[in-house]
Amino acid sequence: MGFGIRTLWAVVVAVVATVVVFLTGGPAPAIITLVGGIAAALVASEGVSDTPDDLPALEEQGSLSPLLEETLDAIVEPVLLIERGRVILANRSARGLLGSHIVGEDARIAIRHPAAAERLIAREGVTDPDHPISLVGLGSLEQRWEMRVADTSSGQRIVHLIDQTAHDAAERMRVDFVANASHELRTPLASILGFIETLGDEAGEDAEIRARFLKVMFDEARRMQRLVEDLISLSRIEADKYRQPAQPVDMNDLVQHVWDEFLDSGSRRAEDINCDLTPDLPPIAGDRAQLSQMLHNLIGNAMKYGRADTPVRVTLERDGAMLKLAVADRGEGIAASHIPRLTERFYRVDSGRSRSIGGTGLGLAIVKHIVERHRGKLEIASEVGVGTTFTVRLPTIKNADRTVSEVSVTKPQ
């Protein structure tokens, strides 16, 4: 199929228009502009030809232009071209989402959704790409899509589907985070205010009652302080998420240092910590302060949730191109249904117990983000009645750039 000078100029104009729209209106209008411009150019080429022989009509060719098909396939999001209510072209992403059989079908059957059907049958000029509609359950029950529809000058209709699943999930996480943080701060604050009011009455005259109330107020204030500190820490770690640390860190030395800090803290459970460190391990590229915080959180959790007078075992060894750090406790264990959500912010298996021992609900979320920043891997294995093991694998310096961070779960048999 040959292209005339007018067709070539039309395609060039469409591409230039796409760039302008992208800079001013975002990627969705840009894609619609590009597809519409090329489609209009190809349709226009039917009637005006710069070659000696007129080009055959699109219907007589049996297929649309390879240029348009290749252009659509290069777009990672689903795009459909509709003419007289039927799908005449669907890119690779659209065929993967809706099925390859959709080409030639009624558009309302291809996209089986009530909201989509109403927009697809709207008369020309009613559709507005700047006012998309939301489609829930297209492809799978969890997926959410934004559908934009625009008309071309040649009477065709372009449908662009934008996957909003990740965006909506992030928005729900943000809303939940704000709600949970507000609740966690409001509870101790209400307790403090209540005790202050009580102390202002007759209770403040009794030394024993006053001392007991002041201790509760101090504990609640400390809890709020820990929560605020964890929130600030999590915010800082997320801000540095894409900046890989480069400082050489000797993990043997760091584990030993953290172990000494626990022993110096005077905690009765600190004597149960048992460290098994492999000598002469290579350094990792890391942020020493963040790695220290990760160790404090993992070992501290093992001390809190392990049974009294049971060992907290910390091992550090080489595992191929990685260093393998494991922290194991002998506690009640965690049911398999809870394990995938342990690293979510404010998620607790037992809310009452976690608060009573001073937990903020952010410790494992902080651990996960530190591991991700260090391009490492976090694994959680637990068995009810036996205990839980947290395993962190961190790349050594020469392998740091080739490692992709991930969080995985090992469920009990």
Stockholm file with secondary structure:
# STOCKHOLM 1.0

chainA/1-413         MGFGIRTLWAVVVAVVATVVVFLTGGPAPAIITLVGGIAAALVASEGVSDTPDDLPALEEQGSLSPLLEETLDAIVEPVLLIERGRVILANRSARGLLGSHIVGEDARIAIRHPAAAERLIAREGVTDPDHPISLVGLGSLEQRWEMRVADTSSGQRIVHLIDQTAHDAAERMRVDFVANASHELRTPLASILGFIETLGDEAGEDAEIRARFLKVMFDEARRMQRLVEDLISLSRIEADKYRQPAQPVDMNDLVQHVWDEFLDSGSRRAEDINCDLTPDLPPIAGDRAQLSQMLHNLIGNAMKYGRADTPVRVTLERDGAMLKLAVADRGEGIAASHIPRLTERFYRVDSGRSRSIGGTGLGLAIVKHIVERHRGKLEIASEVGVGTTFTVRLPTIKNADRTVSEVSVTKPQ
#=GR chainA/1-413 SS CCCCHHHHHHHHHHHHHHHHHHHHHCHHHHHHHHHHHHHHHHHHHHHCCSSSSCCCCHHHHSSCCHHHHHHHHTCSSCEEEEETTEEEEECHHHHHHHCGGGTTSBHHHHSCCHHHHHHHTSCTTTCCTTSCEEEESSSSTTCEEEEEEEECTTSCEEEEEEECHHHHHHHHHHHHHHHHHHHHHHHHHHHHHHHHHHHTTGGGGCHHHHHHHHHHHHHHHHHHHHHHHHHHHHHHHHHTTTSCCCEEECHHHHHHHHHHHHHHTTCGGGGGEEEEECSSCCCEEECHHHHHHHHHHHHHHHHHHBCTTCCEEEEEEEETTEEEEEEEECBSCCCTTTGGGTTSTTCCSSHHHHHHTTCCSCHHHHHHHHHHHTTCEEEEEEETTTEEEEEEEEEBGGGGGGCCCEEEEECCC
#=GC SS_cons         CCCCHHHHHHHHHHHHHHHHHHHHHCHHHHHHHHHHHHHHHHHHHHHCCSSSSCCCCHHHHSSCCHHHHHHHHTCSSCEEEEETTEEEEECHHHHHHHCGGGTTSBHHHHSCCHHHHHHHTSCTTTCCTTSCEEEESSSSTTCEEEEEEEECTTSCEEEEEEECHHHHHHHHHHHHHHHHHHHHHHHHHHHHHHHHHHHTTGGGGCHHHHHHHHHHHHHHHHHHHHHHHHHHHHHHHHHTTTSCCCEEECHHHHHHHHHHHHHHTTCGGGGGEEEEECSSCCCEEECHHHHHHHHHHHHHHHHHHBCTTCCEEEEEEEETTEEEEEEEECBSCCCTTTGGGTTSTTCCSSHHHHHHTTCCSCHHHHHHHHHHHTTCEEEEEEETTTEEEEEEEEEBGGGGGGCCCEEEEECCC
//
